[in-house]
Amino acid sequence: MITLLLIEVVLAALLAAFLGFLIGRQDGAGPRGALTVLGITLTFDLLLAMVAFAGYIFGYFPLNHLGSLSWWYPSNAFGFACLALEFAIWALPLSAALGYLLNRKIGAGILALFVSFCTLLLLIFIFLLNISVLSTLFWLPAAAFFVIGLVGALPLAKLARSTKAWRWQLVWVVGYGIFLLSYVAAGRLGLLLLALPACGFFCVALYIFAQKALPLTADQHGLGFRSMLTFALGNNFDYYLIEDWQTQENHDQTLPKPCVPGSVFRQFFSGPGIIYNDATHVAVVWDGFKYRVAPPGVSFTNIFEQLYAVVDLRPQLRVCTIPAETQDGILTKTLVFMPHRTQTPEKEPRLGASYPYTKDAVLRAVCGQSYVDHKWWQEEDGAVIEEMSRIPWYELVLVYGPPALKEVIVERKCTELFGEGDPRLQIAQAFRQKLTERIQPLGIELVGGGISNINLDERAQEQLLENWAADWKRRIEIEVGLEEAEITKHIEPIWASVQIEVMEELIGILKLAGEISEDVLAFQLVEALGAEPPETQNVQGITPDFAWSLRRRGR
């Protein structure tokens, strides 16, 4: 019987090496994983074999009464003790491989120690009761072994900081039940042909389910299996599904809530977490020391890594009204449009790929500089309330936009904002250039941008209208004066010739003064003085040039 137990130890060691190699190959450890699981399995298997041999020497286990090829143990405490030893021998490679998958050497050692410790407690229980090998109490040690494992799963779950310790107990109940039922159905042969394949089938099914449930790449199959396994144990990290998660109801939230809550501070038998981004988002995770970008698709988080920020790769639009003063102190208000996104050499998305981005630009936008919105106020009772919140990257244009526009407006006078041409286009171009220079070091780029009408307050508008009225009145007077001068220039010679004609007519009348009567002379003089000169078109309407000229001379 001892020889058979040693043979089973060797076979269990081979199984441990095979499982360790498979797990190591998934994580890049290769042979190192096989040697680790093999060494831990052999250590505890040999420990149990030594205990069994010691029990044989001191008469507790008369193994020479058992045939090596017997498929059934006696239905007493001694038989169940031997069954528990075989249970432990075959459970050790499975538990060590599971522990190595979750926590490398320390995880493999803890789970192997748990199985060995439960078996040793059972043996001590049988020793203390001093039950005879002829006793028919088979189910008493069986129940004791079940209770020992069920209670021992609680500190194991506490060590793993699991919030669902019942799942650890459920694993023990299922595993214990599979091994016990396999023995009841087919004896020791059932342990090899029923129990072990059942455990292997569960792991393979979980491995396949992880690949079907998640769009994994070839190098992520092991991580997917680990995430499903820790979820089954209740020791998972946070699971996130990141898409268009912001709505009108939760617009004030800066981060999405996890679909499956967990804790990133569990150090044993935990993780990894899952972040599933759609094609328009990337996530930034942080472990307290460094940042890392989780690309579109499935990414896994390590211990202590928390979701720090979510970056929407699509263009973002921010609009605000910016007050600014002109060079002559006039207050203006302008509605500004600032579409932007993280910097990327590719400007357009491609079919079959996510929106373009660069990790460096994402990290600079999210983590490059810290901006904090600081608010404080005083309550009626005198208490001062202070609030500080981090400004997200997509709001940084609202921080840099107003100073940039103010610098552009202050270089111009109020009249230069509404001059000939379209000064608004020049102002918008200068604004985009200044804003681009400021946000470029942050990993952000503009994808357009512009300004609406530049508005003034009512007082400034009235003053501007008065200035325009005065300016146009001055222009009109200048034009009228120029026209009057031009008319005068052409009328003066005509007026001089008319005067000469009148004088000549008067002289001719006066020469005949002695020949005609006084009445006729007076009539002719009145007729000569009352003669109207020709009419001419001018700015004052159709007016005799003679009369208009007299008016211009103040007569």
C-alpha positions, 0 to 999 in steps of 0.5 A, spaced: 500 500 500 505 504 501 508 503 494 502 504 491 501 511 495 508 513 492 506 511 485 500 516 486 505 521 488 509 520 482 503 521 478 500 527 481 507 530 480 507 529 473 500 532 473 503 538 477 508 539 472 504 539 466 499 544 469 504 548 471 507 548 464 501 550 461 499 556 466 507 558 465 506 558 458 500 563 458 504 568 462 511 567 459 514 563 465 514 557 461 518 551 465 519 556 471 511 555 472 512 547 471 518 547 476 514 551 481 508 547 481 512 541 481 516 543 487 510 545 491 506 539 490 512 534 491 513 537 498 506 537 501 505 530 497 511 527 501 509 530 507 503 527 507 506 520 505 511 521 511 505 522 516 502 516 513 508 512 513 509 514 521 502 512 522 504 505 519 510 505 524 506 506 530 501 502 528 495 507 527 495 505 520 496 498 518 497 499 511 499 492 510 492 489 511 490 493 505 491 490 498 495 494 493 490 493 488 483 493 492 479 498 489 475 499 496 477 501 503 474 498 509 468 502 511 471 504 517 475 510 520 482 507 518 479 506 511 477 514 510 483 516 513 487 512 507 481 515 502 483 522 505 490 521 504 489 519 496 484 525 496 490 530 498 495 527 493 490 528 487 488 535 490 495 538 491 497 538 484 490 542 482 490 546 488 497 548 487 496 550 479 490 554 481 494 558 486 500 559 481 495 561 476 492 567 481 498 568 485 504 565 483 509 561 488 505 564 494 498 562 492 500 555 490 503 554 497 497 557 500 492 553 497 497 546 497 498 548 505 490 549 506 489 542 503 495 538 507 492 542 513 485 539 512 488 532 511 492 533 517 487 535 522 483 529 520 488 525 521 489 528 528 482 527 529 482 520 528 488 519 532 485 523 538 478 519 538 483 512 538 478 509 533 479 502 532 480 499 525 474 494 526 470 500 527 464 501 522 464 509 523 466 511 516 461 517 516 464 520 522 471 522 519 467 523 513 463 529 516 469 531 520 473 532 514 467 536 511 466 540 517 474 542 517 474 544 510 468 548 510 470 552 516 477 552 514 475 556 507 473 562 512 480 564 514 482 563 506 477 567 504 478 572 509 486 572 507 483 573 500 479 579 502 473 576 499 466 579 500 463 573 498 466 567 503 460 563 501 463 562 494 470 559 497 466 554 501 462 552 495 468 551 492 470 546 497 463 543 498 463 541 490 470 539 490 469 534 496 462 532 493 465 530 487 471 526 490 466 523 495 461 521 490 466 518 485 469 514 490 462 511 492 460 510 485 467 507 483 472 506 489 479 509 488 478 508 481 473 513 481 478 518 483 482 518 477 477 517 472 471 521 475 473 526 480 480 529 476 476 529 469 470 533 472 475 538 475 479 538 469 472 539 465 470 545 469 477 549 468 476 547 460 469 549 460 471 556 464 477 557 459 472 556 453 467 561 456 472 566 457 474 566 450 467 566 448 464 572 452 470 576 451 473 578 444 480 576 447 487 576 443 491 570 443 496 573 449 490 574 453 486 567 454 490 566 460 488 573 463 481 571 461 481 565 464 483 568 471 478 573 471 472 568 470 475 564 475 476 570 480 469 572 479 467 565 480 470 566 487 468 573 488 475 576 488 475 580 482 477 587 481 472 592 478 469 590 471 468 596 466 464 597 460 466 604 457 462 606 451 457 612 451 456 612 458 454 619 460 447 621 460 443 627 462 442 624 469 449 623 470 453 628 466 456 630 473 460 624 473 467 624 471 468 616 471 463 611 469 461 606 475 463 599 474 459 593 471 461 588 476 464 592 483 470 589 486 476 591 490 483 592 487 487 592 494 486 584 494 493 581 494 491 574 494 487 570 489 484 576 486 484 579 479 485 581 474 480 587 472 477 588 466 476 594 462 472 593 455 472 600 451 468 601 445 472 604 438 471 611 441 474 611 448 480 609 451 481 609 459 487 611 463 489 607 469 493 608 475 496 604 480 499 610 485 506 611 481 505 610 474 499 611 468 497 606 463 493 607 457 488 601 456 486 601 448 480 600 445 478 593 446 479 588 452 484 590 457 486 587 464 488 591 470 493 589 475 493 589 482 492 597 485 490 599 478 484 604 478 480 607 473 483 614 473 480 617 466 476 616 460 478 619 454 473 620 448 477 620 442 471 623 438 472 631 437 469 635 443 465 641 442 466 647 448 462 653 447 462 659 452 461 667 452 468 671 453 468 678 456 474 682 453 476 689 453 478 693 447 484 697 447 480 703 448 476 700 454 470 698 451 467 691 454 465 686 449 462 679 449 463 674 444 460 667 443 466 662 442 466 655 439 472 650 440 472 643 437 478 639 439 481 632 441 487 629 443 493 630 438 494 624 433 497 624 426 491 621 423 486 625 422 480 621 420 478 614 422 479 608 418 474 602 417 476 596 422 480 600 427 478 605 432 478 612 432 486 614 431 490 616 437 497 616 440 498 614 447 503 620 449 498 625 447 493 621 451 497 621 457 499 628 456 492 631 456 490 627 462 496 626 466 501 631 464 498 637 468 494 638 474 488 643 474 484 644 480 477 647 480 477 651 487 471 653 490 469 656 497 464 660 500 461 662 507 455 659 510 450 663 514 453 660 521 460 662 519 463 656 517 467 656 511 466 651 505 471 649 500 471 644 494 476 642 490 475 638 483 480 636 478 478 639 471 478 634 466 482 634 459 476 636 455 474 642 459 482 645 459 480 649 452 475 653 457 481 655 461 486 657 456 480 660 451 478 666 455 485 669 456 487 667 448 481 671 446 482 677 451 489 678 448 487 678 441 481 683 443 485 688 447 490 689 441 484 693 437 480 699 438 473 698 438 472 701 431 477 696 428 472 690 430 467 693 425 471 696 420 471 695 413 472 688 410 471 683 415 475 684 421 471 678 425 475 673 420 482 676 422 480 676 430 478 668 429 484 666 426 488 670 431 484 666 436 485 659 434 493 661 433 494 663 440 489 657 443 493 652 439 500 654 441 497 654 448 494 647 448 499 643 444 503 642 449 497 638 453 496 633 447 490 637 445 489 640 438 483 644 435 479 641 429 476 648 427 473 653 431 471 660 431 467 666 434 460 669 433 458 676 433 462 681 437 457 684 442 457 690 446 453 693 452 447 698 450 451 704 453 457 702 448 452 701 442 449 708 443 456 711 444 458 707 437 452 709 434 453 717 436 460 716 433 458 713 427 452 719 426 458 724 427 462 721 422 457 721 417 455 728 418 462 730 417 463 726 411 456 729 408 458 736 410 465 735 406 461 733 400 456 738 400 462 743 401 466 740 395 460 741 391 458 748 393 465 750 391 465 746 385 458 750 383 461 756 385 467 755 381 462 755 375 457 760 376 462 766 378 463 767 371 456 767 368 454 771 374 460 776 372 457 776 365 450 777 367 452 783 371 456 786 365 450 785 361 445 789 366 450 794 367 450 795 359 443 795 359 443 801 365 448 805 361 444 805 355 437 807 359 441 812 362 444 815 356 436 816 353 434 819 360 434 826 356 430 824 350 424 820 354 420 822 360 421 820 367 415 815 367 418 811 361 425 811 364 423 809 371 419 803 368 425 801 363 430 801 370 425 797 374 424 792 368 432 792 367 433 790 374 427 785 375 430 781 369 431 774 372 438 770 370 438 763 367 436 757 372 441 752 374 441 745 377 444 745 384 444 742 391 439 747 394 434 745 388 432 748 382 434 756 384 436 762 380 443 762 380 443 769 381 438 769 388 442 763 390 449 766 389 446 772 393 444 767 399 451 764 399 454 772 400 449 773 406 445 778 402 
